[in-house]
């Protein structure tokens, strides 16, 4: 406990735990948004770099659980199906992580927030944006963008979810594929930020402390997920995307 209290107060640690539970619940229901909730929630009372460090290990653990929920074989099939997306995403994630202290925060938030807000708004208002299927260029482009943004901010969920939604992916596949993509991305993010200095001896205990509340939230959210159908899942996903996008734009305007 002492190493954690060297960098934040008991009150801040308790608040951070509540943020972790909330982030885990949303992830358990729609499969994503944990990094967004962590970053937006923790950044209200902690430095952005510490908020980023705090989300790394909970993100890694919850994504491994999500990816393997239907077994290793199903997870491996998802890796093969989205190999181009994953390859380009992992490459640009490592590049983006090295630039985390260079790109202005408002610019980063707007780059992620504006297209995601537009996509979710159009879908919710009846403009059906659908893709006929994966192509090499499309998978590479979306994967590269999602990975680069993930390396910079720890937030790579919205582009990935928008892509899967536009492909018309069913809810169980949607959830598993997200877990596989984010899980591999989380491994790369952990390694990248061990190199960048964001995750170090002073911040590692804080990230570890966020794992149990995040897992508790994931379990609660998973119980809700098992009770909803495809239509409700898709609408819930789009609502979370819209809220997340608007929040990112709001934060960019306030910085």
C-alpha positions in Angstrom: 0.0 0.0 0.0 2.8 2.4 0.9 4.2 2.7 -2.7 0.7 3.6 -3.9 0.2 6.2 -1.2 3.5 7.8 -2.3 1.8 9.0 -5.5 -1.9 9.4 -4.5 -4.1 9.8 -1.5 -6.4 7.2 0.1 -9.4 9.2 -1.1 -8.1 9.2 -4.7 -7.4 5.4 -4.5 -11.0 4.7 -3.4 -12.4 6.9 -6.2 -10.1 5.1 -8.6 -11.5 1.8 -7.5 -15.1 3.0 -8.1 -14.0 4.1 -11.6 -12.5 0.6 -12.2 -15.7 -1.1 -11.1 -17.8 1.1 -13.4 -15.4 0.6 -16.3 -15.5 -3.2 -15.8 -19.3 -3.3 -15.8 -19.6 -1.4 -19.1 -17.0 -3.6 -20.6 -18.8 -6.7 -19.4 -22.0 -5.5 -21.1 -20.7 -4.2 -24.5 -17.1 -5.5 -24.6 -15.3 -2.2 -24.7 -15.0 1.3 -23.2 -12.8 0.3 -20.2 -9.9 2.5 -21.3 -12.2 5.4 -22.2 -13.9 5.3 -18.8 -10.6 4.8 -17.0 -8.9 7.7 -18.7 -11.9 10.1 -18.5 -12.7 9.1 -15.0 -9.2 9.1 -13.5 -8.1 12.2 -15.4 -10.6 14.3 -13.4 -8.5 13.9 -10.3 -5.2 12.4 -11.4 -2.5 13.3 -13.9 -3.1 11.9 -17.4 0.1 9.8 -17.3 -0.9 8.2 -14.0 -4.4 7.6 -15.3 -2.9 5.8 -18.4 -0.7 3.7 -16.1 -3.7 2.7 -14.0 -5.7 1.3 -16.8 -2.9 -0.9 -18.4 -3.0 -4.1 -16.2 -6.8 -4.1 -15.6 -7.2 -3.8 -19.4 -4.8 -6.7 -20.0 -6.5 -9.0 -17.5 -10.1 -8.3 -18.5 -9.4 -8.7 -22.2 -7.7 -12.1 -21.7 -10.8 -13.3 -19.8 -13.1 -11.8 -22.5 -11.1 -13.4 -25.4 -11.1 -16.9 -23.8 -14.7 -17.0 -22.7 -15.6 -19.4 -25.5 -12.4 -21.3 -25.4 -8.9 -21.0 -27.0 -10.0 -22.5 -30.3 -12.6 -19.8 -30.9 -10.1 -17.1 -29.9 -7.5 -18.5 -32.4 -10.1 -18.4 -35.2 -10.7 -14.8 -34.4 -7.0 -14.1 -34.6 -6.8 -15.7 -38.1 -9.9 -13.9 -39.3 -8.6 -10.4 -38.3 -4.8 -11.0 -38.7 -4.4 -8.0 -41.0 -6.2 -5.7 -38.6 -4.1 -7.0 -35.7 -0.8 -6.8 -37.4 -1.1 -3.2 -38.5 -2.7 -2.2 -35.2 0.1 -3.7 -33.1 2.7 -2.1 -35.2 1.2 1.4 -35.0 0.4 1.0 -31.3 4.1 0.6 -30.5 4.9 3.7 -32.6 2.1 5.7 -30.9 3.2 4.8 -27.4 6.6 6.4 -28.0 4.8 9.7 -28.9 2.5 9.9 -25.9 4.3 12.9 -24.4 4.6 14.8 -27.7 1.1 15.1 -29.3 -1.1 17.7 -27.7 -4.0 16.1 -25.7 -6.8 18.1 -27.3 -5.6 17.0 -30.8 -5.5 13.4 -29.8 -9.0 13.5 -28.2 -10.6 15.2 -31.3 -9.0 12.7 -33.7 -10.6 9.8 -31.8 -13.9 11.5 -30.7 -15.2 13.3 -33.8 -15.5 10.3 -36.3 -16.8 8.0 -33.6 -19.5 10.5 -32.6 -20.6 10.9 -36.2 -20.7 7.1 -36.8 -22.7 6.3 -33.7 -25.1 9.2 -34.3 -25.8 8.1 -37.9 -26.4 4.5 -36.8 -28.8 5.5 -34.0 -30.8 7.8 -36.3 -31.4 5.1 -38.9 -28.5 5.8 -41.3 -27.2 2.2 -41.6 -23.5 2.3 -42.3 -22.5 -1.2 -43.3 -19.5 -2.8 -44.9 -19.8 -5.7 -47.3 -16.9 -7.5 -45.8 -13.2 -7.2 -44.9 -10.6 -6.1 -47.5 -6.9 -5.8 -47.0 -6.8 -2.1 -47.3 -9.8 -1.5 -45.0 -8.5 -3.8 -42.3 -5.0 -2.4 -42.5 -6.3 1.2 -42.4 -8.7 0.8 -39.5 -6.2 -1.4 -37.6 -3.4 1.2 -38.1 -5.6 4.0 -36.9 -6.9 2.1 -33.9 -3.5 1.0 -32.9 -1.9 4.4 -33.2 -4.6 6.0 -31.1 -4.3 3.2 -28.6 -0.6 3.7 -28.2 -1.1 7.4 -27.6 -4.0 7.3 -25.2 -4.8 3.7 -24.2 -8.1 4.2 -26.1 -8.4 1.9 -29.2 -11.9 0.6 -28.6 -14.1 3.1 -30.6 -12.5 2.6 -34.0 -12.5 -1.2 -33.5 -16.1 -1.4 -32.3 -17.3 0.9 -35.2 -15.5 -1.4 -37.6 -17.1 -4.6 -36.2 -20.5 -3.0 -36.0 -20.3 -1.9 -39.6 -19.4 -5.5 -40.6 -22.6 -6.7 -38.9 -20.9 -8.9 -36.4 -23.2 -10.9 -34.0 -23.0 -10.2 -30.3 -21.1 -13.3 -29.2 -18.5 -13.0 -32.0 -18.4 -9.2 -31.4 -17.5 -9.7 -27.8 -14.9 -12.5 -28.4 -13.2 -10.6 -31.3 -13.0 -7.5 -29.2 -11.4 -9.5 -26.4 -8.8 -11.0 -28.8 -8.0 -7.7 -30.5 -7.8 -5.7 -27.2 -6.0 -8.5 -25.4 -3.2 -8.6 -27.9 -3.2 -4.8 -28.0 -3.0 -4.7 -24.2 0.0 -7.0 -24.2 1.7 -4.6 -26.7 0.6 -1.6 -24.7 2.1 -3.0 -21.5 5.4 -3.7 -23.2 5.4 -0.4 -25.0 4.8 1.6 -21.8 7.4 -0.3 -19.9 9.6 1.2 -22.5 8.1 4.7 -22.5 8.4 5.0 -18.7 4.6 5.4 -18.1 4.5 1.9 -16.4 7.4 1.9 -13.9 8.1 1.0 -10.3 6.2 4.0 -8.9 3.0 3.4 -11.0 3.0 -0.4 -11.3 1.4 -1.0 -7.8 -1.4 1.4 -8.7 -2.2 -0.5 -11.9 -2.1 -3.8 -10.0 -4.5 -2.4 -7.3 -7.0 -1.6 -10.1 -7.3 -5.2 -11.3 -9.6 -6.6 -8.6 -12.3 -3.9 -8.8 -12.2 -4.0 -12.6 -12.7 -7.8 -12.5 -15.7 -7.4 -10.1 -17.3 -4.9 -12.6 -16.6 -7.3 -15.5 -18.4 -10.1 -13.7 -21.5 -7.9 -13.0 -21.6 -6.6 -16.6 -21.2 -10.1 -17.9 -24.4 -11.2 -16.1 -26.3 -8.4 -17.9 -24.8 -9.4 -21.3 -26.0 -12.9 -21.0 -29.6 -11.6 -20.7 -29.8 -9.3 -23.7 -30.4 -10.1 -27.4 -28.6 -9.0 -30.5 -30.8 -5.9 -31.1 -30.4 -4.6 -27.6 -26.7 -5.3 -27.6 -26.2 -3.4 -30.9 -28.1 -0.4 -29.6 -26.3 -0.4 -26.2 -23.0 -0.5 -28.1 -23.9 2.5 -30.2 -25.2 4.5 -27.2 -21.9 3.8 -25.4 -20.0 4.8 -28.5 -21.9 8.1 -28.8 -21.4 9.0 -25.2 -17.7 8.1 -25.4 -17.3 10.2 -28.6 -19.1 13.2 -27.2 -17.1 13.0 -23.9 -13.8 12.9 -25.9 -14.8 16.0 -27.9 -15.9 17.7 -24.7 -12.6 17.1 -23.0 -10.7 18.3 -26.0 -12.7 21.6 -25.9 -12.0 22.0 -22.2 -8.3 21.4 -22.2 
